[in-house]
Amino acid sequence: QVQLVESGGGLVQAGGSLRLSCAASGRTFRAYAMGWFRQAPGKEREFVAAIGWSGGHTYYADSVKGRFTIFRDNAKNTVYLQMNRLRPEDTAVYYCAATAPGGSSPDYWGRGTQVTVSA
């Protein structure tokens, strides 16, 4: 089992920044690919960013490319999402997810953290 706990959400004005953190416990964190997803009210959950187990490969949704950065610290069992130049349309609950080696979809999810961007 892997337990994931997100933090760092909050209310910010458009153009501002936030850094989300996801602390992992349980099985070996560094073996897992990690990702961030988000779900806005009335919409389906969508992919935001992902990072490979070593941190050498990162992937982003087009909507956040150039504004968001995902990175991880395996020594701290933590993955981060640095969000800059936030927009009102970034408002959502952000979820951290862990994918086991060889997997194609997340095996574990956090409970989410709310991000609200005011115009």
Steps between C-alpha positions, in 0.01 A plus 500: 500500500602859434342784692501842337425829676479825306553846644563854384168587343323826568359819358716711271443784256541449128864529404615370836682182597449199723707193572322176572668219688415132516657299778511125448534222751485126477677308229813623327409844370785527257375204296177676407423742225310791652240727356265787568142510383224751559123513500300817465133520605278327246795369301683172476835445662782593263871440477727789594859374525705186560857410586695178466652316793840666462367844420666492160178499298213740542171540316247782500153574376505765230293729719773526765816462293739785567319603818514190722803294600493155658800376693575248770733446792538127552696554821193672645242273335335809360385621162425865429304705253620856460221703344577844359292753310185343632172561321141478622456191282764324711251494788445138598571233756849373429580135559830323531529150352755220499545245222683175563787398272367376169153633566301719264268665747525612864476241772474741793339838549512771760190673631570824320567862582288794386652769281291809434617775268307825512475732203 
